[in-house]
Amino acid sequence: MTQPSPVSDGNMQALIASRRSIAKLKRDIARLRRGTYAGVFTLACALTLLVSLVVITVHTWGERDMRLANWLGLPVVAVLAIAGGLIVDNYRYVTVTDEASTEANAEKRLYISDLRFDLEVAEEQRLSIAVSTARPVHERRYAYRDAIPAEVERLRTEGLRYRRWHNGFQWLLILCSAAITAVAALYDPPQPGKGLLIGLGATMSVITSAMGYYKFRERSFNLQQTADSIAQHLSALDLSIAPYGDVDEAQNLMRFAETVELLRDEQRKREQQLDQPHQAQQGTV
């Protein structure tokens, strides 16, 4: 098998620079999108408030004096409209230095369509550079093995977050159940506390629905199980015990990479299954 040529420092620096350029373009595109959405939302709020004032004024004409509401509402509409227009105008483009221009401090405006085109070009350049910086297989497997502890830590952190969400919701359910019992016993007949009982019951329904939809406990269990399995295989590889007791270290690394990828693929499939509706999960079992 023909091994790839060693990676030069120049090619590696070019690849790093290309990835930084792609990350910057993605950040700029996301920033323009967020700014545009914020401006449009502000303008929509101004329009909604204006229409509401007009409709309420028309419907209550001759019955209720709306001058105070209009005097207070119209300046708010004006402020929202001006702010929305400024936000939209400010996030229509980004200003960058024009390197092709001979003038000092020459700048040009890049709109979101220009940024998307530059991103496509940068992705093509990255792929061409990546071909020339291909590393030997055993080096890639060593790098993969060194990256696994960070992946295990990520899985455990994510699992811990889901477990905290599950425990928090469980405590809310317990407190709401106890509060419903206490309120029902305190207010007999329950007319003064009827609203509180309705609110607690609605809160329990929302919490139960959220827990059933997001399945925090199942996600936490799956993530922790995958992290423990990967950590077990990593320890076996470091100690050169079964199933990584082969004398050839390259074979052990290859077997380790295959096993870890299988575990990660199973984890992704379990996540996809949890995202499906209950009926679809029964059909896939």
TORKOL-4160 file (C-alpha; in steps of 0.2 Angstrom, whole numbers, padded with zeros to 4 digits, m for minus):
285
<pt num="1" X="0000" Y="0000" Z="0000"/>
<pt num="2" X="0007" Y="0017" Z="m0005"/>
<pt num="3" X="0008" Y="0029" Z="0010"/>
<pt num="4" X="0004" Y="0047" Z="0008"/>
<pt num="5" X="0019" Y="0059" Z="0008"/>
<pt num="6" X="0023" Y="0068" Z="0024"/>
<pt num="7" X="0014" Y="0083" Z="0028"/>
<pt num="8" X="0024" Y="0099" Z="0026"/>
<pt num="9" X="0023" Y="0114" Z="0038"/>
<pt num="10" X="0017" Y="0125" Z="0024"/>
<pt num="11" X="0003" Y="0114" Z="0019"/>
<pt num="12" X="m0003" Y="0112" Z="0037"/>
<pt num="13" X="m0002" Y="0131" Z="0040"/>
<pt num="14" X="m0012" Y="0133" Z="0024"/>
<pt num="15" X="m0025" Y="0121" Z="0030"/>
<pt num="16" X="m0026" Y="0129" Z="0047"/>
<pt num="17" X="m0028" Y="0146" Z="0038"/>
<pt num="18" X="m0042" Y="0139" Z="0027"/>
<pt num="19" X="m0052" Y="0132" Z="0042"/>
<pt num="20" X="m0050" Y="0149" Z="0051"/>
<pt num="21" X="m0057" Y="0158" Z="0036"/>
<pt num="22" X="m0071" Y="0146" Z="0034"/>
<pt num="23" X="m0075" Y="0148" Z="0053"/>
<pt num="24" X="m0075" Y="0167" Z="0051"/>
<pt num="25" X="m0086" Y="0166" Z="0036"/>
<pt num="26" X="m0099" Y="0155" Z="0045"/>
<pt num="27" X="m0099" Y="0167" Z="0060"/>
<pt num="28" X="m0102" Y="0182" Z="0049"/>
<pt num="29" X="m0116" Y="0174" Z="0040"/>
<pt num="30" X="m0124" Y="0169" Z="0057"/>
<pt num="31" X="m0122" Y="0186" Z="0064"/>
<pt num="32" X="m0130" Y="0194" Z="0048"/>
<pt num="33" X="m0144" Y="0182" Z="0050"/>
<pt num="34" X="m0147" Y="0185" Z="0068"/>
<pt num="35" X="m0147" Y="0204" Z="0065"/>
<pt num="36" X="m0159" Y="0203" Z="0051"/>
<pt num="37" X="m0171" Y="0192" Z="0061"/>
<pt num="38" X="m0170" Y="0204" Z="0075"/>
<pt num="39" X="m0173" Y="0219" Z="0064"/>
<pt num="40" X="m0188" Y="0211" Z="0055"/>
<pt num="41" X="m0195" Y="0205" Z="0072"/>
<pt num="42" X="m0194" Y="0223" Z="0079"/>
<pt num="43" X="m0202" Y="0230" Z="0063"/>
<pt num="44" X="m0216" Y="0217" Z="0065"/>
<pt num="45" X="m0219" Y="0222" Z="0083"/>
<pt num="46" X="m0220" Y="0240" Z="0078"/>
<pt num="47" X="m0233" Y="0235" Z="0064"/>
<pt num="48" X="m0243" Y="0224" Z="0076"/>
<pt num="49" X="m0243" Y="0238" Z="0089"/>
<pt num="50" X="m0249" Y="0251" Z="0076"/>
<pt num="51" X="m0262" Y="0240" Z="0069"/>
<pt num="52" X="m0268" Y="0235" Z="0087"/>
<pt num="53" X="m0270" Y="0254" Z="0091"/>
<pt num="54" X="m0279" Y="0258" Z="0075"/>
<pt num="55" X="m0291" Y="0243" Z="0077"/>
<pt num="56" X="m0295" Y="0246" Z="0095"/>
<pt num="57" X="m0297" Y="0265" Z="0092"/>
<pt num="58" X="m0310" Y="0261" Z="0078"/>
<pt num="59" X="m0320" Y="0249" Z="0088"/>
<pt num="60" X="m0321" Y="0260" Z="0103"/>
<pt num="61" X="m0324" Y="0276" Z="0094"/>
<pt num="62" X="m0337" Y="0286" Z="0103"/>
<pt num="63" X="m0337" Y="0274" Z="0118"/>
<pt num="64" X="m0320" Y="0276" Z="0126"/>
<pt num="65" X="m0306" Y="0289" Z="0125"/>
<pt num="66" X="m0291" Y="0282" Z="0117"/>
<pt num="67" X="m0280" Y="0298" Z="0116"/>
<pt num="68" X="m0269" Y="0293" Z="0131"/>
<pt num="69" X="m0266" Y="0276" Z="0124"/>
<pt num="70" X="m0262" Y="0283" Z="0107"/>
<pt num="71" X="m0251" Y="0296" Z="0114"/>
<pt num="72" X="m0241" Y="0283" Z="0123"/>
<pt num="73" X="m0242" Y="0270" Z="0109"/>
<pt num="74" X="m0237" Y="0280" Z="0094"/>
<pt num="75" X="m0220" Y="0285" Z="0101"/>
<pt num="76" X="m0217" Y="0267" Z="0105"/>
<pt num="77" X="m0221" Y="0262" Z="0087"/>
<pt num="78" X="m0210" Y="0276" Z="0080"/>
<pt num="79" X="m0195" Y="0270" Z="0091"/>
<pt num="80" X="m0198" Y="0252" Z="0086"/>
<pt num="81" X="m0199" Y="0256" Z="0068"/>
<pt num="82" X="m0183" Y="0267" Z="0068"/>
<pt num="83" X="m0174" Y="0254" Z="0079"/>
<pt num="84" X="m0179" Y="0240" Z="0067"/>
<pt num="85" X="m0174" Y="0249" Z="0052"/>
<pt num="86" X="m0157" Y="0253" Z="0059"/>
<pt num="87" X="m0154" Y="0235" Z="0064"/>
<pt num="88" X="m0159" Y="0229" Z="0047"/>
<pt num="89" X="m0148" Y="0242" Z="0038"/>
<pt num="90" X="m0133" Y="0238" Z="0050"/>
<pt num="91" X="m0134" Y="0219" Z="0047"/>
<pt num="92" X="m0136" Y="0219" Z="0029"/>
<pt num="93" X="m0117" Y="0218" Z="0025"/>
<pt num="94" X="m0100" Y="0216" Z="0033"/>
<pt num="95" X="m0086" Y="0228" Z="0030"/>
<pt num="96" X="m0069" Y="0220" Z="0025"/>
<pt num="97" X="m0052" Y="0227" Z="0019"/>
<pt num="98" X="m0051" Y="0226" Z="0000"/>
<pt num="99" X="m0034" Y="0218" Z="m0003"/>
<pt num="100" X="m0035" Y="0220" Z="m0022"/>
<pt num="101" X="m0037" Y="0239" Z="m0021"/>
<pt num="102" X="m0022" Y="0250" Z="m0022"/>
<pt num="103" X="m0029" Y="0263" Z="m0011"/>
<pt num="104" X="m0024" Y="0264" Z="0007"/>
<pt num="105" X="m0037" Y="0258" Z="0019"/>
<pt num="106" X="m0049" Y="0253" Z="0005"/>
<pt num="107" X="m0064" Y="0244" Z="0011"/>
<pt num="108" X="m0078" Y="0234" Z="0003"/>
<pt num="109" X="m0095" Y="0228" Z="0008"/>
<pt num="110" X="m0100" Y="0210" Z="0008"/>
<pt num="111" X="m0118" Y="0205" Z="0008"/>
<pt num="112" X="m0124" Y="0188" Z="0014"/>
<pt num="113" X="m0125" Y="0182" Z="m0004"/>
<pt num="114" X="m0106" Y="0187" Z="m0006"/>
<pt num="115" X="m0102" Y="0178" Z="0010"/>
<pt num="116" X="m0111" Y="0162" Z="0005"/>
<pt num="117" X="m0101" Y="0162" Z="m0012"/>
<pt num="118" X="m0085" Y="0165" Z="m0002"/>
<pt num="119" X="m0089" Y="0151" Z="0009"/>
<pt num="120" X="m0091" Y="0139" Z="m0005"/>
<pt num="121" X="m0075" Y="0144" Z="m0013"/>
<pt num="122" X="m0066" Y="0142" Z="0004"/>
<pt num="123" X="m0073" Y="0125" Z="0006"/>
<pt num="124" X="m0067" Y="0120" Z="m0011"/>
<pt num="125" X="m0050" Y="0127" Z="m0007"/>
<pt num="126" X="m0050" Y="0117" Z="0010"/>
<pt num="127" X="m0054" Y="0101" Z="0001"/>
<pt num="128" X="m0039" Y="0104" Z="m0012"/>
<pt num="129" X="m0027" Y="0108" Z="0003"/>
<pt num="130" X="m0033" Y="0093" Z="0013"/>
<pt num="131" X="m0029" Y="0081" Z="m0001"/>
<pt num="132" X="m0011" Y="0087" Z="m0001"/>
<pt num="133" X="m0010" Y="0086" Z="0018"/>
<pt num="134" X="m0016" Y="0068" Z="0019"/>
<pt num="135" X="m0007" Y="0059" Z="0033"/>
<pt num="136" X="m0002" Y="0041" Z="0035"/>
<pt num="137" X="m0015" Y="0029" Z="0041"/>
<pt num="138" X="m0006" Y="0025" Z="0058"/>
<pt num="139" X="m0004" Y="0043" Z="0062"/>
<pt num="140" X="m0022" Y="0047" Z="0059"/>
<pt num="141" X="m0027" Y="0032" Z="0071"/>
<pt num="142" X="m0015" Y="0039" Z="0084"/>
<pt num="143" X="m0023" Y="0056" Z="0083"/>
<pt num="144" X="m0040" Y="0047" Z="0084"/>
<pt num="145" X="m0035" Y="0038" Z="0099"/>
<pt num="146" X="m0029" Y="0054" Z="0107"/>
<pt num="147" X="m0045" Y="0063" Z="0103"/>
<pt num="148" X="m0056" Y="0049" Z="0112"/>
<pt num="149" X="m0054" Y="0055" Z="0130"/>
<pt num="150" X="m0062" Y="0072" Z="0125"/>
<pt num="151" X="m0076" Y="0063" Z="0117"/>
<pt num="152" X="m0079" Y="0053" Z="0132"/>
<pt num="153" X="m0079" Y="0068" Z="0143"/>
<pt num="154" X="m0091" Y="0076" Z="0131"/>
<pt num="155" X="m0103" Y="0062" Z="0132"/>
<pt num="156" X="m0102" Y="0061" Z="0151"/>
<pt num="157" X="m0105" Y="0080" Z="0152"/>
<pt num="158" X="m0120" Y="0079" Z="0141"/>
<pt num="159" X="m0127" Y="0065" Z="0150"/>
<pt num="160" X="m0125" Y="0074" Z="0167"/>
<pt num="161" X="m0134" Y="0089" Z="0159"/>
<pt num="162" X="m0149" Y="0078" Z="0154"/>
<pt num="163" X="m0149" Y="0069" Z="0171"/>
<pt num="164" X="m0150" Y="0086" Z="0180"/>
<pt num="165" X="m0164" Y="0091" Z="0169"/>
<pt num="166" X="m0173" Y="0075" Z="0173"/>
<pt num="167" X="m0170" Y="0077" Z="0192"/>
<pt num="168" X="m0176" Y="0095" Z="0192"/>
<pt num="169" X="m0192" Y="0091" Z="0183"/>
<pt num="170" X="m0195" Y="0076" Z="0195"/>
<pt num="171" X="m0193" Y="0088" Z="0210"/>
<pt num="172" X="m0205" Y="0100" Z="0202"/>
<pt num="173" X="m0218" Y="0086" Z="0200"/>
<pt num="174" X="m0215" Y="0081" Z="0218"/>
<pt num="175" X="m0217" Y="0099" Z="0225"/>
<pt num="176" X="m0233" Y="0102" Z="0214"/>
<pt num="177" X="m0241" Y="0086" Z="0219"/>
<pt num="178" X="m0238" Y="0091" Z="0238"/>
<pt num="179" X="m0244" Y="0109" Z="0235"/>
<pt num="180" X="m0260" Y="0103" Z="0227"/>
<pt num="181" X="m0264" Y="0092" Z="0242"/>
<pt num="182" X="m0260" Y="0106" Z="0254"/>
<pt num="183" X="m0270" Y="0119" Z="0244"/>
<pt num="184" X="m0285" Y="0107" Z="0243"/>
<pt num="185" X="m0284" Y="0103" Z="0262"/>
<pt num="186" X="m0282" Y="0121" Z="0266"/>
<pt num="187" X="m0296" Y="0128" Z="0256"/>
<pt num="188" X="m0312" Y="0118" Z="0259"/>
<pt num="189" X="m0322" Y="0123" Z="0250"/>
<pt num="190" X="m0309" Y="0126" Z="0237"/>
<pt num="191" X="m0316" Y="0142" Z="0229"/>
<pt num="192" X="m0302" Y="0154" Z="0235"/>
<pt num="193" X="m0289" Y="0142" Z="0230"/>
<pt num="194" X="m0297" Y="0136" Z="0214"/>
<pt num="195" X="m0285" Y="0147" Z="0203"/>
<pt num="196" X="m0270" Y="0140" Z="0212"/>
<pt num="197" X="m0275" Y="0122" Z="0210"/>
<pt num="198" X="m0278" Y="0125" Z="0191"/>
<pt num="199" X="m0261" Y="0133" Z="0189"/>
<pt num="200" X="m0252" Y="0119" Z="0199"/>
<pt num="201" X="m0262" Y="0106" Z="0188"/>
<pt num="202" X="m0257" Y="0114" Z="0172"/>
<pt num="203" X="m0239" Y="0115" Z="0178"/>
<pt num="204" X="m0239" Y="0096" Z="0181"/>
<pt num="205" X="m0246" Y="0093" Z="0164"/>
<pt num="206" X="m0233" Y="0104" Z="0156"/>
<pt num="207" X="m0219" Y="0095" Z="0165"/>
<pt num="208" X="m0225" Y="0078" Z="0162"/>
<pt num="209" X="m0227" Y="0082" Z="0143"/>
<pt num="210" X="m0210" Y="0089" Z="0142"/>
<pt num="211" X="m0202" Y="0074" Z="0151"/>
<pt num="212" X="m0211" Y="0062" Z="0140"/>
<pt num="213" X="m0206" Y="0072" Z="0124"/>
<pt num="214" X="m0188" Y="0075" Z="0128"/>
<pt num="215" X="m0185" Y="0059" Z="0138"/>
<pt num="216" X="m0171" Y="0066" Z="0148"/>
<pt num="217" X="m0168" Y="0050" Z="0158"/>
<pt num="218" X="m0166" Y="0039" Z="0143"/>
<pt num="219" X="m0154" Y="0051" Z="0135"/>
<pt num="220" X="m0144" Y="0053" Z="0150"/>
<pt num="221" X="m0143" Y="0034" Z="0152"/>
<pt num="222" X="m0138" Y="0031" Z="0134"/>
<pt num="223" X="m0124" Y="0044" Z="0134"/>
<pt num="224" X="m0117" Y="0038" Z="0151"/>
<pt num="225" X="m0118" Y="0020" Z="0144"/>
<pt num="226" X="m0109" Y="0024" Z="0128"/>
<pt num="227" X="m0096" Y="0035" Z="0138"/>
<pt num="228" X="m0092" Y="0020" Z="0150"/>
<pt num="229" X="m0090" Y="0008" Z="0135"/>
<pt num="230" X="m0078" Y="0019" Z="0126"/>
<pt num="231" X="m0068" Y="0022" Z="0141"/>
<pt num="232" X="m0067" Y="0003" Z="0145"/>
<pt num="233" X="m0060" Y="0000" Z="0127"/>
<pt num="234" X="m0048" Y="0015" Z="0129"/>
<pt num="235" X="m0042" Y="0007" Z="0145"/>
<pt num="236" X="m0040" Y="m0010" Z="0137"/>
<pt num="237" X="m0030" Y="m0002" Z="0123"/>
<pt num="238" X="m0018" Y="0007" Z="0135"/>
<pt num="239" X="m0016" Y="m0009" Z="0145"/>
<pt num="240" X="m0014" Y="m0020" Z="0129"/>
<pt num="241" X="m0027" Y="m0033" Z="0136"/>
<pt num="242" X="m0041" Y="m0042" Z="0126"/>
<pt num="243" X="m0047" Y="m0037" Z="0114"/>
<pt num="244" X="m0031" Y="m0027" Z="0111"/>
<pt num="245" X="m0018" Y="m0039" Z="0116"/>
<pt num="246" X="m0010" Y="m0041" Z="0098"/>
<pt num="247" X="0008" Y="m0038" Z="0097"/>
<pt num="248" X="0006" Y="m0027" Z="0082"/>
<pt num="249" X="0000" Y="m0010" Z="0088"/>
<pt num="250" X="m0006" Y="m0005" Z="0072"/>
<pt num="251" X="m0019" Y="m0019" Z="0072"/>
<pt num="252" X="m0024" Y="m0014" Z="0090"/>
<pt num="253" X="m0027" Y="0004" Z="0084"/>
<pt num="254" X="m0037" Y="m0002" Z="0069"/>
<pt num="255" X="m0048" Y="m0013" Z="0080"/>
<pt num="256" X="m0050" Y="0001" Z="0093"/>
<pt num="257" X="m0056" Y="0013" Z="0080"/>
<pt num="258" X="m0068" Y="0001" Z="0072"/>
<pt num="259" X="m0076" Y="m0003" Z="0089"/>
<pt num="260" X="m0077" Y="0015" Z="0095"/>
<pt num="261" X="m0085" Y="0020" Z="0078"/>
<pt num="262" X="m0098" Y="0006" Z="0081"/>
<pt num="263" X="m0102" Y="0012" Z="0098"/>
<pt num="264" X="m0104" Y="0030" Z="0092"/>
<pt num="265" X="m0115" Y="0024" Z="0078"/>
<pt num="266" X="m0126" Y="0014" Z="0090"/>
<pt num="267" X="m0127" Y="0030" Z="0101"/>
<pt num="268" X="m0133" Y="0041" Z="0086"/>
<pt num="269" X="m0146" Y="0028" Z="0081"/>
<pt num="270" X="m0153" Y="0028" Z="0099"/>
<pt num="271" X="m0154" Y="0047" Z="0099"/>
<pt num="272" X="m0163" Y="0046" Z="0082"/>
<pt num="273" X="m0175" Y="0033" Z="0090"/>
<pt num="274" X="m0179" Y="0044" Z="0105"/>
<pt num="275" X="m0182" Y="0059" Z="0093"/>
<pt num="276" X="m0196" Y="0049" Z="0084"/>
<pt num="277" X="m0214" Y="0049" Z="0090"/>
<pt num="278" X="m0220" Y="0034" Z="0101"/>
<pt num="279" X="m0229" Y="0026" Z="0087"/>
<pt num="280" X="m0214" Y="0026" Z="0076"/>
<pt num="281" X="m0203" Y="0019" Z="0090"/>
<pt num="282" X="m0215" Y="0004" Z="0091"/>
<pt num="283" X="m0213" Y="0001" Z="0073"/>
<pt num="284" X="m0194" Y="0001" Z="0073"/>
<pt num="285" X="m0193" Y="m0011" Z="0087"/>
